Amino acid sequence: MSTATVNDAAWAANPFTWRNNRGTAMLRGKFVRFGIPEPTGRETDDDMKGSDRIGFEQVVITPDMVGKTVAVFKGIEIKGHGDRIKQGQRRWHNWLLDNGARSEIWIEKSDGKIEVVKEKI
């Protein structure tokens, strides 16, 4: 299995998420940033890093809210076999959970199975 296979499995289980490609590109002679950046004032390499996939999860809200469906922000981190979770990725995952979003870390194990972590780490 590869990181791409884990990513495909995460996408199949979470169809309302998309790749969060991050970086910079030269456009008309100027650098343009894309993807979800670090929060302002938190640009150090070891700080929060956005998830590999971002999007939303549909949630049916409680009866006192008339049973409407709402979208809740979701971040998914993808880890192939042998990859480790970096401190900034851990902080982002926990920050999302602390602020009402959903967050998962999909980890390929040595036997090829995938573990999905949904709680704070």
Secondary structure, DSSP 8 states (H G I E B T S, - for coil): --HHHHHHHHHHH-TTEEE---EEEEETTEEEEES----TT--STTS----SEEEEEEEE--GGGTT-EEEEEEEEEEE-TT----HHHHHHHHHHHHTT-EEEEEEE-TTS-EEEE-S--
